[in-house]
Amino acid sequence: MYGLMVVEPPNGWPKVDREFYVMQGDLYLKGKADQPGIHDVSIHKMNAEEPDYVVFNGSVDALSKENA
């Protein structure tokens, strides 16, 4: 589940041409992360804060390399 919260000052921001929002997510997988197929969630990794992947806008490397 993902969500987005935008906090703005009471009188708003000055007008702009575009606004961009970036969503971050963490994936905690049971088994080997590079193994193809559907994975179950690892509560142990989640509690230890050891994600297999940190994704932005739902994709690994979404904001790096040629997408920077």
TORTIBA-648274 format. One record per residue (C-alpha): y, z, x; residue in three letters; residue number from 1. Coordinates in Angstrom, 3 decimals, padded with zeros to 6 digits, always signed. Each point is the difference from the previous one (the first is absolute). Example, Ala and Ser with C-alpha at 12.3 -4.5 7.8 and 13.67 -1.06 7.14 Angstrom:
BEGIN
+----------+----------+----------+---------+-----+
!        Y !        Z !        X ! residuo ! num !
+----------+----------+----------+---------+-----+
! -004.500 ! +007.800 ! +012.300 !     ALA !   1 !
! +003.440 ! -000.660 ! +001.370 !     SER !   2 !
+----------+----------+----------+---------+-----+
This chain:
BEGIN
+----------+----------+----------+---------+-----+
!        Y !        Z !        X ! residuo ! num !
+----------+----------+----------+---------+-----+
! +000.000 ! +000.000 ! +000.000 !     MET !   1 !
! +003.424 ! -000.900 ! +001.282 !     TYR !   2 !
! +003.439 ! +000.915 ! -001.243 !     GLY !   3 !
! +003.601 ! -000.553 ! +000.922 !     LEU !   4 !
! +002.983 ! +002.282 ! -000.360 !     MET !   5 !
! +003.507 ! -001.221 ! +000.694 !     VAL !   6 !
! +002.742 ! +002.604 ! +000.409 !     VAL !   7 !
! +003.563 ! -001.241 ! -000.215 !     GLU !   8 !
! +003.342 ! +001.808 ! +000.114 !     PRO !   9 !
! +001.604 ! +000.762 ! -003.403 !     PRO !  10 !
! +002.492 ! -002.877 ! +000.301 !     ASN !  11 !
! -002.571 ! -002.445 ! +001.423 !     GLY !  12 !
! +000.092 ! -002.102 ! +003.145 !     TRP !  13 !
! +002.310 ! -002.937 ! +000.725 !     PRO !  14 !
! -001.288 ! -003.353 ! -001.322 !     LYS !  15 !
! -002.304 ! -001.951 ! +002.341 !     VAL !  16 !
! -001.697 ! -003.409 ! -000.038 !     ASP !  17 !
! -003.540 ! +001.421 ! +000.158 !     ARG !  18 !
! -001.891 ! +003.260 ! -000.041 !     GLU !  19 !
! -003.339 ! +000.546 ! +001.719 !     PHE !  20 !
! -002.574 ! +002.685 ! -000.682 !     TYR !  21 !
! -002.876 ! +000.816 ! +002.337 !     VAL !  22 !
! -003.091 ! +001.809 ! -001.249 !     MET !  23 !
! -002.252 ! +001.853 ! +002.454 !     GLN !  24 !
! -003.599 ! +000.943 ! -000.693 !     GLY !  25 !
! -002.832 ! +001.611 ! +001.937 !     ASP !  26 !
! -003.680 ! -000.963 ! -000.326 !     LEU !  27 !
! -002.700 ! +002.575 ! +000.764 !     TYR !  28 !
! -003.420 ! -001.658 ! +000.033 !     LEU !  29 !
! -003.568 ! +001.244 ! +000.249 !     LYS !  30 !
! -002.067 ! -001.857 ! +002.556 !     GLY !  31 !
! +001.314 ! -002.515 ! +002.491 !     LYS !  32 !
! +003.363 ! -001.450 ! -000.973 !     ALA !  33 !
! -000.823 ! -003.451 ! +001.398 !     ASP !  34 !
! -003.190 ! -000.282 ! -002.048 !     GLN !  35 !
! +000.441 ! -002.553 ! -002.822 !     PRO !  36 !
! -000.420 ! +000.982 ! -003.624 !     GLY !  37 !
! +001.175 ! +002.751 ! -002.307 !     ILE !  38 !
! +000.585 ! +003.435 ! +001.535 !     HIS !  39 !
! +000.037 ! +003.455 ! -001.525 !     ASP !  40 !
! +002.882 ! +002.368 ! +000.676 !     VAL !  41 !
! -000.452 ! +002.601 ! +002.752 !     SER !  42 !
! +001.407 ! +003.299 ! -001.219 !     ILE !  43 !
! -000.757 ! +001.480 ! +003.446 !     HIS !  44 !
! +002.231 ! -002.575 ! +001.751 !     LYS !  45 !
! +002.651 ! +000.451 ! -002.668 !     MET !  46 !
! +000.071 ! +003.777 ! +000.484 !     ASN !  47 !
! +000.114 ! -000.479 ! +003.779 !     ALA !  48 !
! +002.808 ! -002.579 ! -000.428 !     GLU !  49 !
! -001.965 ! -002.600 ! +002.009 !     GLU !  50 !
! +000.498 ! -003.336 ! -001.784 !     PRO !  51 !
! -002.021 ! -003.065 ! +000.918 !     ASP !  52 !
! +002.954 ! -002.193 ! -000.931 !     TYR !  53 !
! +003.689 ! +000.509 ! -000.671 !     VAL !  54 !
! +001.205 ! -002.886 ! -002.143 !     VAL !  55 !
! +003.435 ! -001.178 ! -001.047 !     PHE !  56 !
! +000.373 ! -001.934 ! -003.246 !     ASN !  57 !
! -003.792 ! +000.129 ! -000.305 !     GLY !  58 !
! -000.878 ! -001.810 ! +003.234 !     SER !  59 !
! -000.862 ! +000.919 ! +003.570 !     VAL !  60 !
! +002.669 ! -001.445 ! +002.357 !     ASP !  61 !
! +002.177 ! -000.979 ! -002.994 !     ALA !  62 !
! +003.206 ! +000.845 ! +001.910 !     LEU !  63 !
! -001.030 ! -000.785 ! +003.582 !     SER !  64 !
! -000.662 ! -002.995 ! +002.216 !     LYS !  65 !
! +001.055 ! -003.211 ! -001.794 !     GLU !  66 !
! +000.930 ! +002.010 ! -003.123 !     ASN !  67 !
! +002.483 ! +002.269 ! +001.798 !     ALA !  68 !
+----------+----------+----------+---------+-----+
